[in-house]
Amino acid sequence: MITRREFLGAAFGASAATMLAGCARNGPSVKGARLLTASDVHVKDYPTVEAVRWIGEQLERETGGELGIKLYHSGQLGRESEAIDMARFGAIDITRVYSGALNNAFPLTQALCLPYVFDSLQHMRRAMDEGVGDAVLRGFERRGLVGLAIYDSSARCFYNNKHPIVRPQDLHGMKIRVPVSDIFIRMLRQFDANPTPLALGEVFSGMETHMIDGAENNLRSFQSSRHFEAARYWSKTEHSYAPDVLLMSRRSFDALSARERELVVETARQSVAVMRKAWDESEAVARQAVLAAGVEFNDADLPAFRRAAQPLLDAYHRNPEIETLFQRIRALA
């Protein structure tokens, strides 16, 4: 088994060149199959993990067992920020990354993460299916990656261990974990909170030790990470529907045959429906699980949150590329 240390060493150490050249051609194999290496920080039954597992099964079936995927879930190969770099350098082949973690390096993803740009999960899916998703995926070509698909991440809401959040004022002074993204940091400041960038794996201990008061994420991640054991209040602010992105190393992609490249792209696109079905089913289960555990749910004053977020939106409207995507998204509302 390839360890996380071996992957990181290959990506950033002196032996990187050898790893880059051989990753896709001579990756780990089972019964003669060449296995593309994929990573995800989420647990083994998370919808994005299930979708990538499905891609691997389809690749094996379509190639007669010649090509497949070796999937490392639950953050076995490190954080998302590390996975992005490892994919760019060719040390891993495929990774699923939250779009907020991509904002600084890949500016087009910012349009997907702006507060209240999407009205609902259905609106987000429609926008991704009708051209916006393809425009964002093409943007990864500039920096050594291939955008394969855009997956759901549903509504992101606030949760904390102090009290319900109904209006932005209720976040005053609270230390809230956010992804390492300028948009989320600035958004929390607009809400008068204290944004605290942390890796997902550090959130639970951060709440238990009172380093942070809470975080923001989707309901499925709230449940699968067991954050509900430390945060007893879930507030439906629905401030972002920022999706996940499935990426592939350009080096690994180019090392495939033309037929294999076409098959990988097509199978990845087909996996979106697989992911969405798994998402809808698992989100309903997650909701029942956290309610049964005693988490208090409350609605939020969405117009008040939209007003508080407007200055941030105004700043991004001045970027022509972001504004073009923003208007395409809003036209599909």
C-alpha positions as CSV (number, residue, x, y, z in Angstrom):
1,M,0.0,0.0,0.0
2,I,1.3,3.5,-0.9
3,T,1.4,5.7,2.2
4,R,0.7,9.3,2.6
5,R,4.3,10.1,3.3
6,E,5.4,8.3,0.1
7,F,2.9,10.4,-1.9
8,L,4.0,13.7,-0.3
9,G,7.6,12.8,-0.8
10,A,7.1,12.0,-4.4
11,A,5.3,15.2,-5.0
12,F,7.6,17.6,-3.3
13,G,10.9,15.8,-2.8
14,A,13.9,15.1,-5.0
15,S,12.3,12.0,-6.5
16,A,9.3,13.9,-7.9
17,A,10.3,13.7,-11.5
18,T,10.3,9.9,-11.5
19,M,6.9,9.8,-9.9
20,L,5.5,12.3,-12.3
21,A,6.6,10.4,-15.3
22,G,5.3,7.0,-14.2
23,C,2.2,7.7,-12.1
24,A,-0.5,7.1,-14.7
25,R,1.5,4.6,-16.8
26,N,2.8,2.4,-14.0
27,G,0.6,3.1,-11.0
28,P,-0.4,0.4,-8.5
29,S,-2.0,-2.6,-10.1
30,V,-4.3,-5.5,-9.2
31,K,-4.4,-8.5,-11.5
32,G,-2.7,-6.6,-14.3
33,A,-5.0,-3.5,-14.1
34,R,-3.4,-0.1,-14.1
35,L,-5.0,1.9,-11.2
36,L,-5.4,5.6,-11.2
37,T,-4.9,6.9,-7.7
38,A,-7.8,9.0,-6.3
39,S,-8.2,10.9,-3.0
40,D,-11.0,12.4,-0.9
41,V,-11.0,13.7,2.7
42,H,-14.5,12.4,3.2
43,V,-15.5,9.0,4.7
44,K,-15.9,5.9,2.7
45,D,-19.7,6.1,2.3
46,Y,-19.8,9.8,1.4
47,P,-21.6,10.5,-1.9
48,T,-18.5,11.9,-3.6
49,V,-16.5,8.9,-2.6
50,E,-19.2,6.6,-3.8
51,A,-19.3,8.4,-7.2
52,V,-15.5,8.1,-7.7
53,R,-15.7,4.4,-6.7
54,W,-18.4,4.0,-9.4
55,I,-16.2,5.6,-12.0
56,G,-13.5,3.0,-11.1
57,E,-15.9,0.2,-11.5
58,Q,-17.1,1.5,-14.9
59,L,-13.5,2.0,-16.1
60,E,-12.7,-1.6,-15.2
61,R,-15.8,-2.9,-17.0
62,E,-15.3,-0.8,-20.1
63,T,-11.6,-1.6,-20.5
64,G,-11.9,-5.3,-19.6
65,G,-10.0,-4.8,-16.4
66,E,-7.1,-2.9,-17.9
67,L,-7.8,0.4,-16.2
68,G,-9.3,1.2,-12.8
69,I,-9.1,3.4,-9.7
70,K,-7.5,2.9,-6.3
71,L,-9.4,5.2,-4.0
72,Y,-8.0,6.7,-0.7
73,H,-10.8,8.2,1.3
74,S,-11.1,9.7,4.8
75,G,-8.1,12.0,4.2
76,Q,-5.6,9.1,4.0
77,L,-3.4,11.2,1.7
78,G,-3.8,14.5,3.5
79,R,-5.7,17.7,3.3
80,E,-7.5,19.0,0.3
81,S,-4.8,21.7,-0.2
82,E,-2.2,19.0,-0.3
83,A,-4.2,17.0,-2.7
84,I,-4.5,19.9,-5.2
85,D,-0.7,20.2,-5.3
86,M,-0.2,16.5,-5.5
87,A,-2.5,16.3,-8.5
88,R,-0.8,19.2,-10.2
89,F,2.5,17.6,-9.8
90,G,1.2,14.2,-10.9
91,A,1.8,12.4,-7.6
92,I,-1.9,11.4,-7.5
93,D,-4.2,11.2,-10.5
94,I,-7.6,12.2,-9.3
95,T,-8.9,14.2,-6.4
96,R,-12.3,15.6,-5.2
97,V,-11.9,19.1,-3.8
98,Y,-14.4,21.6,-2.3
99,S,-14.6,24.6,-4.6
100,G,-13.9,27.0,-1.7
101,A,-10.4,25.5,-1.4
102,L,-9.8,26.4,-5.0
103,N,-10.8,30.1,-5.0
104,N,-7.4,31.7,-4.6
105,A,-5.6,29.6,-7.3
106,F,-8.5,29.2,-9.7
107,P,-10.4,32.5,-9.8
108,L,-13.4,31.2,-11.8
109,T,-14.5,29.0,-8.9
110,Q,-15.1,32.2,-7.0
111,A,-18.4,32.7,-8.9
112,L,-19.7,29.4,-7.4
113,C,-18.8,30.4,-3.8
114,L,-20.3,33.8,-3.6
115,P,-23.0,34.2,-0.9
116,Y,-26.5,33.7,-2.1
117,V,-25.6,33.4,-5.8
118,F,-27.7,30.2,-5.9
119,D,-31.3,30.2,-4.6
120,S,-31.5,26.4,-4.1
121,L,-29.9,23.1,-4.7
122,Q,-32.0,22.7,-7.9
123,H,-30.8,26.1,-9.1
124,M,-27.2,25.1,-8.5
125,R,-27.6,21.8,-10.4
126,R,-29.4,23.6,-13.3
127,A,-26.6,26.1,-13.6
128,M,-23.9,23.4,-13.6
129,D,-25.8,21.4,-16.2
130,E,-26.4,24.3,-18.5
131,G,-23.0,25.7,-19.3
132,V,-21.7,27.3,-16.1
133,G,-20.0,24.1,-14.9
134,D,-18.2,23.6,-18.2
135,A,-16.9,27.1,-18.1
136,V,-15.4,26.6,-14.7
137,L,-14.0,23.2,-15.5
138,R,-12.1,24.6,-18.5
139,G,-10.4,27.1,-16.2
140,F,-8.3,24.4,-14.6
141,E,-6.4,23.8,-17.8
142,R,-4.2,26.8,-17.1
143,R,-2.5,25.2,-14.1
144,G,-1.8,21.5,-14.8
145,L,-5.3,20.1,-14.1
146,V,-8.2,18.6,-15.9
147,G,-11.7,19.5,-14.6
148,L,-13.7,16.2,-14.8
149,A,-17.0,17.0,-13.1
150,I,-18.8,19.2,-10.6
151,Y,-20.5,17.5,-7.7
152,D,-23.1,18.8,-5.2
153,S,-22.3,20.2,-1.8
154,S,-25.8,21.4,-1.0
155,A,-26.6,24.3,1.3
156,R,-23.9,25.5,3.8
157,C,-25.3,26.7,7.1
158,F,-23.9,27.7,10.4
159,Y,-23.6,25.4,13.4
160,N,-22.2,26.2,16.9
161,N,-22.1,25.3,20.5
162,K,-23.5,28.6,22.0
163,H,-26.9,29.6,20.6
164,P,-29.2,29.7,17.5
165,I,-28.1,32.1,14.7
166,V,-31.2,33.9,13.3
167,R,-29.7,37.3,12.2
168,P,-26.1,38.3,11.3
169,Q,-25.9,40.1,14.6
170,D,-26.1,36.7,16.4
171,L,-22.6,35.9,15.0
172,H,-21.0,39.0,16.6
173,G,-17.6,38.1,17.9
174,M,-18.0,34.3,17.4
175,K,-15.0,32.3,16.2
176,I,-16.3,30.4,13.2
177,R,-14.2,28.0,11.1
178,V,-14.1,28.7,7.4
179,P,-12.3,27.1,4.5
180,V,-9.0,28.8,3.4
181,S,-10.8,31.1,1.0
182,D,-10.9,34.9,0.8
183,I,-14.6,34.8,0.0
184,F,-15.6,32.9,3.1
185,I,-13.2,35.0,5.3
186,R,-14.6,38.3,4.0
187,M,-18.2,37.0,4.2
188,L,-17.8,36.1,7.9
189,R,-16.4,39.6,8.6
190,Q,-19.4,41.1,6.9
191,F,-21.5,39.1,9.4
192,D,-19.3,40.5,12.2
193,A,-17.9,37.1,13.1
194,N,-14.3,36.2,13.7
195,P,-13.4,33.9,10.7
196,T,-10.9,31.1,11.6
197,P,-9.5,29.2,8.7
198,L,-9.0,25.5,9.6
199,A,-8.7,22.2,7.9
200,L,-11.9,20.1,8.2
201,G,-10.2,17.5,10.3
202,E,-9.4,20.1,13.0
203,V,-12.9,21.4,13.5
204,F,-14.2,18.8,16.0
205,S,-11.2,19.3,18.4
206,G,-11.4,23.0,17.8
207,M,-15.0,23.2,19.1
208,E,-14.3,20.8,22.0
209,T,-11.3,22.9,23.2
210,H,-13.2,26.2,22.5
211,M,-10.6,27.4,20.1
212,I,-13.6,28.0,17.8
213,D,-17.3,28.4,18.6
214,G,-18.6,26.8,15.5
215,A,-18.3,26.3,11.8
216,E,-20.3,26.3,8.5
217,N,-20.8,23.4,6.2
218,N,-23.5,21.2,4.6
219,L,-25.7,18.9,6.7
220,R,-24.1,15.7,5.3
221,S,-20.6,16.7,6.4
222,F,-22.0,18.0,9.7
223,Q,-23.2,14.5,10.4
224,S,-20.4,12.3,8.8
225,S,-17.7,14.3,10.7
226,R,-19.7,13.9,13.9
227,H,-19.5,17.7,14.5
228,F,-23.1,17.5,15.9
229,E,-21.6,15.9,19.0
230,A,-19.8,19.2,19.8
231,A,-22.2,21.7,18.2
232,R,-25.9,21.5,19.3
233,Y,-27.3,24.4,17.2
234,W,-27.9,24.2,13.4
235,S,-29.1,27.4,11.8
236,K,-30.5,27.4,8.2
237,T,-28.7,30.4,6.8
238,E,-28.1,28.6,3.4
239,H,-25.5,31.3,2.7
240,S,-23.6,29.2,0.1
241,Y,-24.2,26.2,-2.3
242,A,-20.6,26.1,-3.3
243,P,-20.1,22.7,-5.0
244,D,-17.3,20.2,-5.1
245,V,-15.0,19.6,-8.1
246,L,-13.5,16.4,-9.4
247,L,-10.0,17.1,-10.8
248,M,-7.4,15.0,-12.6
249,S,-3.7,15.6,-13.0
250,R,-2.9,16.9,-16.6
251,R,0.3,14.8,-16.6
252,S,-1.7,11.6,-15.7
253,F,-4.5,12.5,-18.2
254,D,-2.0,13.0,-21.1
255,A,-0.3,9.7,-20.3
256,L,-3.5,7.8,-21.1
257,S,-4.4,6.7,-24.6
258,A,-6.9,8.8,-26.6
259,R,-9.6,6.1,-26.0
260,E,-8.9,6.1,-22.2
261,R,-9.0,9.9,-22.0
262,E,-12.4,10.0,-23.7
263,L,-13.6,7.2,-21.4
264,V,-12.4,8.9,-18.2
265,V,-14.1,12.2,-19.2
266,E,-17.4,10.6,-20.2
267,T,-17.6,8.3,-17.1
268,A,-16.8,11.2,-14.8
269,R,-19.7,13.2,-16.3
270,Q,-22.0,10.3,-16.0
271,S,-21.0,10.0,-12.3
272,V,-22.7,13.3,-11.5
273,A,-26.1,11.6,-11.6
274,V,-24.8,8.8,-9.4
275,M,-23.5,11.3,-6.9
276,R,-26.7,13.3,-6.8
277,K,-28.8,10.3,-6.1
278,A,-26.5,9.2,-3.3
279,W,-26.5,12.8,-2.0
280,D,-30.3,13.2,-1.8
281,E,-30.7,9.8,0.0
282,S,-27.8,10.4,2.4
283,E,-28.8,13.9,3.3
284,A,-32.2,12.8,4.4
285,V,-30.7,10.1,6.6
286,A,-28.2,12.7,8.0
287,R,-31.0,15.1,8.9
288,Q,-32.8,12.4,10.8
289,A,-29.6,11.3,12.6
290,V,-28.7,14.7,13.9
291,L,-32.3,15.5,14.9
292,A,-32.4,12.2,16.8
293,A,-29.2,13.2,18.5
294,G,-30.8,16.3,19.9
295,V,-29.5,19.1,17.6
296,E,-31.7,22.1,17.6
297,F,-32.7,23.4,14.1
298,N,-33.8,26.9,13.5
299,D,-34.7,29.1,10.4
300,A,-32.7,32.2,9.8
301,D,-33.7,35.7,8.6
302,L,-32.4,35.1,5.0
303,P,-33.2,38.7,3.7
304,A,-31.1,40.1,6.6
305,F,-28.2,37.8,5.7
306,R,-28.5,38.7,2.0
307,R,-28.3,42.4,2.9
308,A,-25.3,41.9,5.1
309,A,-23.5,40.0,2.3
310,Q,-24.3,42.6,-0.5
311,P,-21.1,44.6,-0.1
312,L,-19.0,41.5,-0.7
313,L,-21.0,40.7,-3.8
314,D,-20.5,44.3,-5.0
315,A,-16.8,43.9,-4.8
316,Y,-16.8,40.8,-6.9
317,H,-19.1,42.3,-9.5
318,R,-16.1,44.5,-10.5
319,N,-14.3,41.4,-11.9
320,P,-15.5,41.0,-15.5
321,E,-15.0,37.2,-15.6
322,I,-16.7,36.6,-12.3
323,E,-19.5,39.0,-13.2
324,T,-20.2,37.1,-16.5
325,L,-20.6,33.8,-14.7
326,F,-22.6,35.4,-12.0
327,Q,-25.1,36.8,-14.5
328,R,-25.3,33.4,-16.3
329,I,-26.1,31.8,-12.9
330,R,-28.7,34.3,-12.0
331,A,-30.4,34.0,-15.4
332,L,-31.1,30.4,-14.6
333,A,-32.6,31.1,-11.2
